[in-house]
Amino acid sequence: MKFENIGLDQLKADLSRLDEVMLSYGLVREGQWDYERVTYDRKFELKDGVYYLRVFGYAAEGDVGAHKALIQIMTPLLGKHYYPHGVEYGEGESFPKSLVSQCEKILTDIKNEVEKFAQA
């Protein structure tokens, strides 16, 4: 499921500051990066399955490995994990409304914080 109406995908932000904001909302980067891309994940374990809120980004300038990059944030996704196949984001998936609402609030709050230091 794509969160296209949040507006995060309109923002570019400094990697270090973005890491701090994302972590404060439970989205971790850990080993989910290479020199040009980042992925922030938050895991939700519910009765009916395991879900991941994911925010992807790529280096518009600089180098992620050097911790000096301007990250273009991409459209966030919500996916359901299927063992052992991985995470599915498809339109055929159904997501609990309460989880979707929670993710929308998290993403809106992140957007409001990142806007304070984002670049055009």
N, C-alpha and C positions, 0 to 999 in steps of 0.2 A: 504494500500500500504506500503510495506516494503522498507526502504532505506538501502539496504544491502551493497552497494559499497562505503559507506562513510568512514567506519573504526572506527566509535565511539564505536562499540561493542567490540573492541580490548583493550579498555582502562579501567583502574581502577583509581578512583580519590577520594580524600578527600571530604567528604560530604559538609563541609562549603565552600570550594573553588568552588566546583561544583555548589552549590546553587547560588553563586555570578555570575559565568559565565552564567549559564542558565538564571537567572533573567535579566542580561544585554542584552539578546537576546529575552526577552519577554516570556520565558518559566517559569512558576511559579509552585512551589511545593505545597504551601498552606497546605491543609489537606490531600493531596494525598500521604500518607505514612502510614506504620506501622513500627514495630520494625525491619523488615527485608527488606522492599521494599520501593521504591520511584517511583513517576510518576511526570514528568514535562510536563505541557501542555501550548500550545499557541493556542489561538482561532483566527480563520479567518472567518469573516462574509462577504460573497460575495453575489452577486445577486442571484445565483442559490443555495445557501445553506450555512450552517455553517460547517466548517471543523476544525479539531483539529490535530495539530502536537504534537505527544506524544513521549517522551523519558522515557523509563522504566529503572530501575536499581534495584539491590539487594545488600545487605550488604555482601561483601566477608569477611569482618572482622568488629568487633565492633557492635554498636547499633545505629540505626537511631534516636531513641527517646532521647538518650543521646547526640546527635549531634557529636558523635565520631564514624564515620564509614568510611570504605573504600568501595566505591560503584563500583560494576562492572556494567558498562553501557551495556544495551542490544540494539538490533536493533531498531532504531526509526521507528515509524509508522505514516502514515497520514490516517485519517478516516473522514467520513462524518457523521454528526449528523442527526438522524431521531427522531423527537418528536413523541411519548413519549418513543420510544424503546431504544435509545442510539446511540452509535457510531459504525459504520460498517467499517471494514477495508478490506473487501473481494475483491477478484479479479474481481468480477462482477461490482465493483464500477468504475466510471470514474471520474478523477480529472482534473481540468483545468491545462493546461500545464504551464501557468504562475505561478500558485500556487506551482506546483511541483518544478519548477526551483527556486522559492523563498525559499522553504523549503530546497532544496539541498544546496543552498548558506548558509543559516543559519546554517545548520548542519555541513558543511565544516568549516565555521568560528569557530564554537564551538569546533570542533575537533582540529583545529590548536591552540586554546587557551588552551584546556585541556591537550594536549600533553606536554605542557611546565611543568606541575606539576604531570602528571599521573605516576602511578607505574606499574611495569611489573607484 
